[in-house]
């Protein structure tokens, strides 16, 4: 496998390896499991936004709890390389936040899709409870 060039150094952008921060992730072998690239990219973009504020708006446990879909046959990111980078980011956040990993974290606002899902769950639960009450009253 040859080293790929950086577009800033005159290389072609389509020929370079994906870069996350200052590191390039290896791609998993074609037959091996790897992390879905888009999911890793989205999460690392979120981490980058969180780390750019003072104090960071992400806690170490959020990085530790990150999960990515595994893919095969589509050349996902090498799992070990991604896990090592996540460990480094988690350690960096622990240094910043100290022992209390969430003490000064402002937190994230709920995404619109999460609110919609929560409202749907509450609506379904309400209908079920009402149905049970009606059945209980009819049994009397």
Backbone bond lengths (Angstrom), bond angles and torsions (degrees), N, CA, C in turn:
res aa  C-N    CA-C-N  psi(-1)  N-CA   C-N-CA  omega(-1)  CA-C   N-CA-C  phi
1 X - - - 1.440 - - 1.525 108.02 -
2 X 1.298 117.95 129.12 1.454 120.45 -177.14 1.514 110.94 -93.34
3 X 1.333 115.12 156.22 1.461 119.74 175.00 1.511 109.04 -69.47
4 X 1.294 115.97 140.23 1.466 120.03 179.91 1.515 108.72 -99.22
5 X 1.308 114.76 153.61 1.456 118.72 -173.77 1.506 111.09 -92.97
6 X 1.318 115.24 156.84 1.452 122.94 178.38 1.523 108.32 -91.66
7 X 1.370 118.38 136.69 1.452 119.38 -179.93 1.523 112.56 -59.62
8 X 1.329 117.50 -29.11 1.459 119.96 179.20 1.527 110.93 -66.16
9 X 1.332 115.77 -20.25 1.455 119.66 -179.84 1.517 110.99 -104.45
10 X 1.334 116.11 19.40 1.454 119.08 175.45 1.505 114.56 95.97
11 X 1.335 118.57 3.27 1.451 120.87 179.11 1.515 111.08 -84.96
12 X 1.300 115.64 173.20 1.455 122.25 179.40 1.522 109.16 -88.22
13 X 1.352 117.89 132.37 1.463 122.25 -177.29 1.520 111.44 -62.52
14 X 1.327 117.58 -32.62 1.457 119.54 -179.21 1.518 112.30 -74.22
15 X 1.329 117.28 -12.27 1.456 121.30 -177.00 1.526 112.68 -97.78
16 X 1.331 118.51 -3.94 1.454 117.75 -174.77 1.513 111.00 -93.21
17 X 1.309 115.82 155.08 1.453 121.58 177.42 1.519 108.97 -72.02
18 X 1.339 116.13 152.93 1.464 118.82 176.46 1.518 109.95 -62.63
19 X 1.322 115.94 137.56 1.454 119.83 -179.60 1.514 109.11 -119.88
20 X 1.301 116.47 137.73 1.450 122.60 177.05 1.508 106.51 -124.29
21 X 1.322 115.38 106.91 1.453 118.97 -176.18 1.507 108.27 68.24
22 X 1.320 116.20 -123.59 1.457 120.18 -178.63 1.526 111.69 -102.93
23 X 1.316 118.48 15.45 1.455 120.83 -175.05 1.513 111.15 -129.48
24 X 1.312 115.06 149.32 1.467 120.38 174.08 1.525 107.81 -105.43
25 X 1.316 116.83 134.58 1.455 120.07 176.37 1.512 109.52 -89.05
26 X 1.321 114.96 136.09 1.458 119.24 172.92 1.526 108.10 -70.25
27 X 1.316 115.25 150.75 1.454 119.69 173.70 1.520 107.87 -91.45
28 X 1.326 115.87 142.62 1.462 120.69 178.19 1.527 109.11 -67.62
29 X 1.326 116.12 154.59 1.455 119.17 174.30 1.519 109.28 -58.01
30 X 1.286 117.07 157.13 1.464 122.07 -175.38 1.529 112.16 -57.86
31 X 1.328 117.00 -37.57 1.468 120.47 -177.34 1.520 112.93 -92.02
32 X 1.320 118.05 -7.58 1.462 121.07 -176.76 1.532 110.38 -92.09
33 X 1.320 114.64 157.28 1.458 119.57 174.51 1.517 109.58 -72.14
34 X 1.302 115.37 142.87 1.457 121.82 175.11 1.515 108.72 -144.07
35 X 1.333 116.29 167.91 1.457 119.92 177.13 1.522 109.53 -82.14
36 X 1.319 116.03 141.35 1.461 121.52 177.61 1.530 108.60 -59.63
37 X 1.321 115.66 123.13 1.457 120.85 -173.57 1.524 113.10 -60.77
38 X 1.319 117.27 -43.04 1.460 119.93 -177.14 1.526 111.53 -63.53
39 X 1.335 117.13 -39.80 1.467 120.88 179.85 1.528 110.63 -65.79
40 X 1.329 116.83 -42.49 1.465 120.63 178.40 1.523 109.83 -64.83
41 X 1.333 116.89 -43.85 1.465 120.62 179.82 1.525 111.42 -60.77
42 X 1.335 116.97 -43.83 1.469 120.28 179.86 1.522 110.68 -62.50
43 X 1.342 116.60 -45.13 1.461 119.71 -178.68 1.522 111.12 -65.09
44 X 1.320 117.13 -42.67 1.463 119.13 -179.17 1.526 111.46 -68.73
45 X 1.324 118.08 -29.76 1.463 120.39 173.90 1.528 109.76 -65.50
46 X 1.328 116.25 -40.28 1.462 120.52 177.21 1.528 110.64 -64.71
47 X 1.325 116.69 -42.02 1.461 120.91 177.56 1.531 109.70 -61.99
48 X 1.337 116.68 -42.47 1.459 120.18 178.70 1.514 112.24 -60.16
49 X 1.338 116.98 -42.41 1.471 120.10 177.28 1.523 110.46 -64.13
50 X 1.334 116.85 -42.26 1.459 120.91 -178.92 1.525 111.14 -65.68
51 X 1.325 117.01 -39.06 1.469 120.96 -178.09 1.531 111.98 -73.91
52 X 1.335 116.93 -18.91 1.469 118.94 -177.70 1.524 112.46 -79.27
53 X 1.337 118.22 -11.69 1.458 119.78 177.72 1.524 109.92 -97.41
54 X 1.320 115.53 160.35 1.457 120.19 -178.48 1.513 108.83 -120.64
55 X 1.294 120.75 117.43 1.453 127.79 -8.61 1.528 110.40 -72.64
56 X 1.311 116.87 163.57 1.464 119.43 179.32 1.526 111.02 -57.36
57 X 1.325 116.11 141.87 1.461 121.02 -177.44 1.522 112.03 -92.60
58 X 1.303 116.30 26.06 1.454 121.01 177.77 1.526 107.50 -134.52
59 X 1.312 115.32 140.85 1.454 121.05 179.71 1.530 109.80 -97.25
60 X 1.329 116.91 156.41 1.470 119.94 179.68 1.525 112.95 -56.68
61 X 1.328 117.55 -35.49 1.464 118.84 -178.25 1.524 111.96 -65.62
62 X 1.338 117.96 -27.09 1.459 120.24 179.08 1.524 110.88 -66.43
63 X 1.323 116.17 -35.41 1.461 119.52 176.39 1.520 109.92 -73.50
64 X 1.323 116.12 -40.74 1.461 120.29 179.50 1.527 111.21 -62.96
65 X 1.323 117.29 -33.86 1.467 121.52 -177.86 1.523 113.57 -85.63
66 X 1.319 118.66 -1.68 1.466 121.26 -177.88 1.520 110.44 -63.95
67 X 1.310 115.54 135.11 1.467 122.26 177.56 1.515 108.31 -130.61
68 X 1.321 115.89 141.17 1.456 121.34 -178.95 1.523 109.50 -127.57
69 X 1.330 116.84 145.01 1.465 119.04 176.46 1.531 110.41 -64.13
70 X 1.316 115.08 140.35 1.465 120.07 177.10 1.528 108.45 -90.76
71 X 1.315 116.13 139.16 1.462 121.11 179.50 1.524 109.05 -128.66
72 X 1.297 114.28 150.69 1.460 121.63 175.07 1.523 105.90 -132.41
73 X 1.283 118.01 151.96 1.459 124.30 178.58 1.532 113.06 73.20
74 X 1.321 118.60 4.60 1.468 118.38 179.73 1.517 112.66 -129.81
75 X 1.321 116.71 15.51 1.464 121.83 175.14 1.521 112.73 56.27
76 X 1.319 116.24 61.92 1.454 120.65 173.85 1.520 109.93 -73.61
77 X 1.320 115.63 177.33 1.460 120.57 177.43 1.518 109.94 -71.02
78 X 1.325 116.04 144.03 1.454 122.39 176.69 1.529 108.90 -58.73
79 X 1.319 116.63 125.20 1.463 121.22 -174.63 1.526 112.65 -61.83
80 X 1.298 116.19 -42.01 1.461 119.12 -177.89 1.526 111.60 -64.66
81 X 1.329 117.08 -41.21 1.459 120.29 -179.93 1.528 111.16 -63.94
82 X 1.326 116.60 -41.99 1.469 120.13 179.12 1.523 109.92 -66.92
83 X 1.328 117.35 -44.85 1.461 120.97 -179.90 1.529 111.48 -60.72
84 X 1.327 117.16 -39.35 1.470 120.18 178.45 1.523 110.82 -64.31
85 X 1.341 117.05 -41.80 1.466 120.23 178.88 1.525 110.87 -65.77
86 X 1.320 117.36 -40.21 1.465 120.37 177.84 1.519 110.80 -63.90
87 X 1.327 116.95 -37.57 1.470 120.74 176.68 1.525 110.20 -62.36
88 X 1.327 117.36 -42.83 1.463 121.18 178.38 1.527 110.90 -61.90
89 X 1.322 116.51 -44.09 1.467 120.39 179.35 1.527 111.00 -64.74
90 X 1.318 116.68 -41.13 1.465 119.93 178.41 1.524 110.86 -63.20
91 X 1.327 116.67 -42.96 1.465 119.92 177.89 1.523 111.42 -63.21
92 X 1.336 116.50 -38.82 1.462 120.40 178.48 1.529 110.59 -63.79
93 X 1.313 117.08 -41.58 1.462 120.22 177.79 1.521 111.47 -67.22
94 X 1.323 117.12 -35.49 1.469 119.50 177.20 1.519 110.79 -64.45
95 X 1.325 117.14 -37.99 1.463 120.13 177.13 1.519 110.79 -64.09
96 X 1.314 116.66 -40.35 1.466 120.72 -178.52 1.522 111.06 -71.11
97 X 1.321 117.50 -46.89 1.456 121.75 -175.27 1.522 113.03 -84.14
98 X 1.315 118.25 -17.58 1.455 120.78 -176.84 1.517 111.21 76.67
99 X 1.332 115.99 -157.39 1.464 120.74 -177.94 1.519 112.11 -67.12
100 X 1.336 116.30 -32.53 1.459 120.31 178.73 1.516 107.90 -88.88
101 X 1.334 116.48 90.92 1.455 121.84 -172.98 1.505 115.92 -67.50
102 X 1.328 118.45 -11.50 1.459 119.59 -179.52 1.518 112.33 -126.35
103 X 1.300 117.97 8.63 1.458 121.85 -174.03 1.517 114.66 -54.58
104 X 1.314 118.45 -47.32 1.451 120.61 -175.41 1.514 113.03 -113.86
105 X 1.306 116.60 14.78 1.458 120.36 -179.12 1.519 108.84 -76.54
106 X 1.316 116.50 128.40 1.456 121.29 -179.84 1.518 111.08 -74.42
107 X 1.297 117.69 -29.38 1.460 121.43 179.40 1.513 111.80 89.98
108 X 1.288 114.88 170.76 1.454 122.34 -179.30 1.512 109.32 -104.00
109 X 1.292 116.62 147.40 1.460 119.53 173.22 1.523 108.13 -79.25
110 X 1.296 115.76 149.77 1.464 120.08 -179.76 1.524 109.22 -66.27
111 X 1.284 115.49 137.19 1.457 119.26 177.66 1.521 109.03 -73.78
112 X 1.310 115.54 155.13 1.462 121.18 -178.37 1.528 111.35 -56.49
113 X 1.322 117.35 -41.31 1.463 119.14 -178.63 1.518 111.75 -65.63
114 X 1.329 117.42 -30.25 1.454 120.14 177.54 1.525 110.62 -70.61
115 X 1.329 116.83 -39.99 1.461 119.99 177.93 1.525 110.56 -63.97
116 X 1.315 116.60 -42.39 1.459 120.95 179.56 1.529 109.99 -62.78
117 X 1.307 117.37 -42.63 1.463 121.26 178.17 1.525 110.61 -63.88
118 X 1.322 117.16 -42.85 1.464 120.82 179.40 1.523 110.44 -62.13
119 X 1.319 117.56 -43.57 1.464 120.48 178.70 1.525 111.34 -63.67
120 X 1.310 116.79 -38.68 1.459 120.69 177.51 1.524 110.78 -63.56
121 X 1.309 116.74 -43.25 1.469 120.78 179.30 1.524 110.40 -63.16
122 X 1.336 117.50 -44.44 1.457 120.70 178.77 1.521 111.42 -63.20
123 X 1.333 117.18 -40.01 1.463 120.84 179.77 1.529 110.71 -64.48
124 X 1.316 117.57 -45.09 1.464 121.20 178.96 1.525 110.12 -64.00
125 X 1.317 117.59 -42.79 1.466 121.02 178.95 1.525 110.54 -62.38
126 X 1.319 117.98 -40.35 1.467 121.86 178.75 1.521 110.97 -63.00
127 X 1.329 117.08 -44.27 1.462 121.10 178.61 1.523 110.48 -62.02
128 X 1.312 117.91 -42.14 1.464 121.35 179.56 1.523 110.65 -64.01
129 X 1.326 116.98 -44.61 1.468 120.46 179.54 1.524 110.16 -62.90
130 X 1.322 117.45 -44.40 1.461 120.55 178.48 1.531 111.19 -61.62
131 X 1.313 117.16 -41.40 1.459 120.76 178.06 1.519 110.65 -62.34
132 X 1.313 117.74 -41.28 1.469 120.94 178.17 1.524 111.07 -65.41
133 X 1.320 117.76 -38.97 1.464 121.16 178.27 1.524 109.83 -64.42
134 X 1.332 117.54 -44.19 1.453 120.88 179.01 1.523 110.55 -61.93
135 X 1.318 117.93 -44.78 1.468 121.33 178.00 1.529 110.36 -61.73
136 X 1.308 118.28 -41.09 1.462 121.57 179.89 1.532 111.03 -65.51
137 X 1.327 117.37 -39.75 1.463 121.10 178.82 1.538 110.25 -67.29
138 X 1.321 117.42 -40.67 1.455 121.09 179.37 1.530 112.35 -67.13
139 X 1.305 117.66 -24.32 1.463 122.29 179.76 1.524 111.48 -76.97
140 X 1.316 118.51 -18.00 1.469 121.86 -178.49 1.451 110.39 -72.73
